[in-house]
């Protein structure tokens, strides 16, 4: 008998932060998603979605991208249409990384960060990155497809001290 639960179908990940003080270099944070196939659920992703890209099939898109944190509401918004992902994909890891423009920054340098993972109007998870203050990048969520094909969320906060390009390779490391 199959499960009555359809699992997650379409979720949004939002990120906000306060802008840097006047005269200081801008705080630029980015949401990044890495997809993994059932055959290779860890390590190098099948593809990445970030500020200048989208998934090849249009199922993961960055709907809003801020380079400063200025404005009202969410500064970055990523939509994941999990129900439309091809059956070959079994895992999607979402993270946040700080673009290091001038001086090295960590999450403790960026005030009022906030992450929300939403299924329509329902908040599934939230975090403020205070659990990884010395990190410059962090994984925040893992979506996995179960045997019935339903997608599930596992909130995960794991910090890294890594540049954006290096972080992309670390996101999918197997959990300890």
N, C-alpha and C positions, 0 to 999 in steps of 0.2 A: 504494500500500500504506500502511496506517495504521501509526502508531508503536505499538510494544509497551508503551511507557511510559505509565502512567496518570497520571503527574504527582502533584502533591500533592492530597490529598483533604480531610483534616481536620487542621488544625494548631492548636497552642496557643502563645500568646505569654505569657510570665510576666515579671513585674517585681518586684524586691525592692529594699529600701533600709533603712537603719538609721533608727530614730526620732530626733527632735531631742533635745537635752539637756533634762533636767528644767527647767521654767520657761521654756523657749524656745517660740516658735510651732512648731506641728507642721509637718513636711515632708509635703506632700501631692502625690504624683505621680499622673498618670493615663495609662493607655494609651488611645489614640485610633486609630480606623480610618476611613479615607476611601475610598469606592468611586467608581469612574469607569467610564463606559460606553465601549464601543468607539468611538462617535462623538465623544466628548469625554474622551480619556484624561488630560488635564491641566487645571489651573485649578480651577474650582469643582466640588466633589464632588457626585455624585448624592445621596448621603446620608452622614452621619457616625454612628459608633457611639462612645459615650463613657460616662461614669459614670452618666448618668441615661437611657440609651436602649439600644436594640438595633436590629438591622436590621429593616426592615418585614417581611421574610419569615422572620426568625428564624435566618438562616444565620450571623450574626456576633453573639456575645453576650459581655457582660462578666460572667464567672462569679464574680469576687471583686473587691471594691473596698475599698481601705484609705484612710483619711484621715490615717494617722499613721505607717505603716511598722512598727507593733508586731505581734508575733506571730511564729510560726515559719513557715518556708517562704516561698512566694511571697506578696506583698502584693496583687498584682493579677494576674488571669488572664483572658485573652480567648481565646475559641474561634472559629475561622474555619472554617466548613464550606464550603470552596471548591467542592467537587464539586456542591453544591446551589445555588450562585449561578446566577441566570438567565443565559442566553447573552449577553444584552445587556451584562453587566458583563465588562470585560476587564482591570481593574487595581484592586488594593487596596493602599493605602499605610498602613503602621502607624507610629505615632509615640508619643512620650512627651512630656508637658508638665507643668511645675511650676505648681501653683495658687499664685498670689501673694497670700497672705492678708494679710501685714503688710509686711515688708521684701522688696525684690526679691532673689530667690535664683537662683543658677545651679547647674548640675550639680556644680561644684566644692564647693559648700556642703553637698551631700548625701552622706554617707559610705556606702560599700559598696553602690552601685547595681549591679544585675545584671539583665540581660535574657537570656532563653533562648527560642529558637523551636524547638518540638518537633513532630515527626511521630510520634505515639504515644510510644514510649520513646526514639526516635532524636533526638538533638540536631542540628538543622540549622544553627544559628548561635547565637552568644552575644556579648555585649558588656557593658562596664561604664560606658559613656558618658564615659570619661576622654579620648576623642578630641575631645570638644566641651565642655571645662570651663567656658567662658564663656557657654554657651548656656542658655536657660531652656526650650527645646523642641528636639526632634530627631526627624527621621524615622529609623527603624531598619530598615525592611524594605519591599520592594516585591514584591508577588505579581502576576504577569502571566499571562494565558491565551495560549498559543501557537496557531498555526493548526490544530493537531489538537484543540484544546479542553483540553489538559493545562495545569495550573497549575504555574508555576515560581517559585522564590524568588530574589530578588537582595537579599542583605544590603546595606544602605546606611546610612551614618551621616552625616547632614547636620544641623548645628546651626543654630538660629535664636534670635534675641533677640526674642521675641514673647510677648504675652499669649495665653491659651488661645483666645479668639475669633479673634484675628488669625492664630494658627498654623493653624487649620482652613482658612483660605483659602490659606495658603502651602504646605501639605503636598503638593499636587498639581502644583506648578510643574514645568515641563519640566526635565529634567536638563541641566546645563551642558555 
